[in-house]
Structure formats: structure tokens, C-alpha cells
Amino acid sequence: MAISRQDPMVQAAIMYYLRDQTMSVIANQLGTSRSTVSRLLKRAKETGLVEITLHLESTDQSGVAAKLKTMFAVDTVVVPNAPVRGGSGEAATLEAVAKAAARLLPSWIEPHMTVGVAWGTTTAALARQVEPRPLPGTRFVQLNGAGNIATTGLDYAGEILSRLASAHGGAVVEFPVPAFFDYAATKAAMWRERTVQRVLKVQSQASLALFSVGALGGDLPSRVYSGAYLSAAEVAELERQHVAGDVATVFLRADGSHMGISLNERASGPSPGHLRSITHRVCMVASARKATALLAALRAGLVTDLVVDRATANELAALLT
């Protein structure tokens, strides 16, 4: 039976998939709720009105997606770099990658799932882009502490978690510890506390992790390097130890190794072994300056799904040759 163009399902599909409008805007235009729009879009796919096909080769000019699948068993989506109309090119690319990841999030997250989230510029951008999609029983747990000498970090990390949890009707589990402890012994003592152990237990139950990689330099330095988290002496020590970048405040060398990096003994983030125990590990990268750090994360086996901009994909392909 033919479907009228005036059918709300058709109108919602046109506005969402062809006009790139948000569910909130669509709901206002149709005079309904965002949850109703979500159901209309779901029905549009179920009835065959909408068919989604990813043509990765059109944006993946370097063929890096196929290489990463073969070399690291990683599923990759390459996002075109956003045209720059004034301001930072990295800022525009960041929003494009975050938007693509937000569109893919429903394929990764399920009801009653625990999701681990590493705070940072990229996950903050993702949280701003996520559309409401209530899922019962979801929990969003902070994977690494955010406190430093200037702030507890709870407002910043908490906002990321709260946005994700609100969009899914889920709960927030914060991790109120420093990003880096002053002494390894202090961290060891804190990890024995029952309040900390409760959060660590929730982290161990995560089956999805959302994170980026950190690197020095660029128009938008990674927050762990641009905030009051590391002293000049600590940054110099990381350089002496040939650190390429970090994942959730745990540092990696270019070959993916992390043992023997002194600052990792004081870091609050999950060890690579812990992160690898999470079934789906989604990494989002929106800056070519992070290509070496991204390759380190891939070599460490920390990534199962990757959303990356084309320029970074091209730089990564060059490193793989």
C-alpha cells in the first residue's frame, strides 16, 4: 500500500535523513514529542521506507578502514572533514566526528547496559550531539578521575555523564578521585576504600566504553595536557619516556606499550588490560595530530570501533605503510 507524503512517518524521515534536522526540531514541527519522532524513524526503517547504507570508500580515500580491519580487527567509519568557515578547522572537524558517533551510538548501546566514559574534549562533543533515546537500566560510569590542583573536575566530567544519561534515561556513577595522584602509595590506599571499590566494580561491569586519545599540540590541545593536570616537569618526563599519547589518562608509547611509564603508577584511568576486557571499545578521533597516539592505542588492542575524520585516516594510513 502506498504511503502518503503527508504521513508523519514520511515527514519525520525526510526531515531527519534528508534535511539533517534534529529530533527536537522535528518534534516541534510535527507538534509531537521526541520519543514519538524516535518511534516514527524506527518504523520507517522497519517498513523499508528508509534503508541505510554506508559507502565508506567515498570518504575513506586512503583505504585505511580495510587496513584496520585486517591488522587490528577494528570497524572504522571515516567522516569527511568539515569545511572551515572561519575559526578552528579542528573545532569543525570535532563536531562532525561527534555527530557521526552520536548517530552510530544506538547501534552500540542497549537497555540495561553499563557504559564506561572517559572525559575529554571529544566525549564532551559527543554528549552535546546525542539525541534522546530512553533505554531502561542503563548506567554511565566515569572511567578516570578528573580532579587536579585547581578543581575537583566533577562539574566537567559530570556534565558529560549527565548529558549521556539524560538522553537515555540512565543513571550516573561518578568517580570522585584525582586524574593523577601525587604518590602511587596514595592511589593504592584509595583503591582499598569501599567507596572507590564500588565505582571500580561498576567499571568492571561495563560492556561499552567511549573515549578518545590524547596528544600534545594542535589547535585544540587534549584537555589532560592543556588543563592543570601535568606539570612542565611531568610533561618533560613523558617525552623522555617516548610517550605518544594517552587513553583515559593512561599513557602509551608509539608501539602500544605502557609498562615502565612512571606516571601510569599514579594515574586513575583503567589499565590497558582492564579496558581490553570491555566488549565494545569506541574510540573517536578528530585531529591528524593524534594519528601517532591513535596508532599506539590500536597496537595496544584498545579499540574495537573507530570514528575518525578523513585527514586523520590519511595520516594513519601513512604511518601504516
Secondary structure by P-SEA (a helix, b strand, c coil): cccccccaaaaaaaaaccccccaaaaaaaacccaaaaaaaaaaaaaaccbbbbbccccccccaaaaaaaaaccbbbbbbcccccccccaaaaaaaaaaaaaaaaccccccccbbbbbbbcaaaaaaaaccccccccbbbbbbccccccccccaaaaaaaaaaaaaaaacbbbbbbccccccccaaaaaaaaacaaaaaaaaaaaaccbbbbbbbbccccccccccccccccaaaaaaaaaaccccccccccccccccccccccccccccccaaaaaaccbbbbbbccccaaaaaaaaaaaccccbbbbcaaaaaaaaaaac
